Each structure stands twice: as structure tokens, then as C-alpha cells.
Amino acid sequence: MRTLVIGYGNPSRQDDGVGLTVVNGLRSRAGQAPLAEGDDGFDDLGRALDTLFLQQLSPELAETLAAYDHLVLVDAHLGIYP
């Protein structure tokens, strides 16, 4: 069984805190380096548990998603909207 966890958000809108934190927490537990700012994680795919961090979801992800049995989407906001 393969699982993909995608955290997503837009840094310019300040809505990416939780998604990136969850993705990097999972990467840490799996012994992987955290994603740096600007990294999406596509270069590291191929494990039983994979992670990505994206600014937004797009139809082009369909081919990537088809390779997984489970998908977890993490999208949450930290902070206050003005």
C-alpha cells in the first residue's frame, strides 16, 4: 500500500503553516530531510509513504495520484486574516 500526503497552501496568503508542518513532521519520522522553502518533494517520491508540499492542487497531479492507494490532503490556516 502506498500513501501520499500533500500539504498545500500559498505563502503569500499566509495559509501554509499547518500543511508544511505536517509534511515535514512525517518526513522527520521517516528519516528524511525536511522540505526547504521552494521544494515540493517530487524528487523524493517512490516510498510507501510519500509527501509533497504544493501551493495549490491542479489537474496535472492526476497521473501522480494514480500511483497511490491512499491520499491525505492537509490544508489549514495559522493566523488571522486582516
Secondary structure as UniProt FT lines:
FT   STRAND          3..8
FT   HELIX           11..13
FT   HELIX           17..29
FT   TURN            30..31
FT   TURN            37..38
FT   HELIX           42..44
FT   STRAND          49..54
FT   HELIX           59..61
FT   HELIX           62..65
FT   TURN            66..67
FT   STRAND          70..74
//
